[in-house]
Amino acid sequence: MNKKYLLYILVAIVVLVIIFIVFTKIDKKETKNKENQIESASIEKNESTEEYVVYDSNGEMIANSIDKDSLEIYKIDPDYNPNP
């Protein structure tokens, strides 16, 4: 009878460890995705033309505007296309 309870406790501990590992990996993946989104688009001001320009992670220009606030959508969603 005592061995049966020990077996149940060991199985419960193993299940808890597996659940902990899975949730830790999911949390790390979500954190990494958020970091990638933040770094994927950058807004810079072009002093010569007085415009704001959005660059993707490869350094290519995505969009430009005289209003910086209208370009903030590209930081949230770098694949944003205003003319689908």
Beta strands, then each sheet from edge to edge (+ up, - down):
strand 1: 41-46
strand 2: 51-56
strand 3: 61-65
sheet 1: 1+ 2- 3+
end
